Amino acid sequence: MDIIKFDVYRGPNIGVYTRVNDSVILLPMGYAQSKADKLAKHLDVECLFMSIANTRLIGSLCVMNNKGILIPKTAYQDEYDFLKNETELEVGVLDSKLSALGNVICTNDKGAVVSPWLSSQDCKNISDVLGVEVIQKKIAGFNQTGAVMVANNSGAAIHPEADEEDMKTFSNLLGVKIEQCSINNGIPYVASGILANNHSIIVGSLTTGPEIMMLTRAFLN
């Protein structure tokens, strides 16, 4: 496993437009095949081109691990059907007032840290579809837990101002070590610039050398 830099739509916010697990990467329809192939090769996955809620904001609107994928109720039926037909994942629609699920749920295959904004029924549905234990907690004062933490099954990167005691709680839940990091030259919303599965890590092109060192400690050591 190594870390490489990449751009999506000529920008470093790669996590906004894409979502990955160990089998597939979800990319917006119309995204350049040559670039998609590079991403797929590095992450050792297959490419699937789609939309969610008829937008390109796949990373922001859905959340996925190796067991399931959750999409918002604003997603279209054909998008749901596509995921059911083209993946082997449990596909769920979260009937929540929140649509940017990627911003409020951070998950790996063992646990999920979710926003206090979500209801108890939302949490049950998240647990059922993703097959994980769920806890609700702010991170560094933010309700957008999925925006400020990224995890795979070996490590996690979290907002640089995250509380140490909270990090211990998250580490026990997710079964991984956690490091405080930023991305893309100081951005604390790490999910905007990281694609992580259990094969490799891809980061936004503005990520600095020291940030790559922090990410190496988080995911590779």
Secondary structure, 3 states (H helix, E strand, C coil): CCEEEECECCECCHHHHCEECCCEEEEECCCCHHHHHHHHHHHCCEEEEECECCECCHHHHCEECCCEEEEECCCCHHHHHHHHHHCCCEEEEECCCCCCHHHHEEECCCEEEECCCCCHHHHHHHHHHHCCEEEECCECCECCHHHHEEECCCEEEECCCCCHHHHHHHHHHHCCEEEECCECCCECCHHHHEEECCCCEEEECCCCHHHHHHHHHHHCC
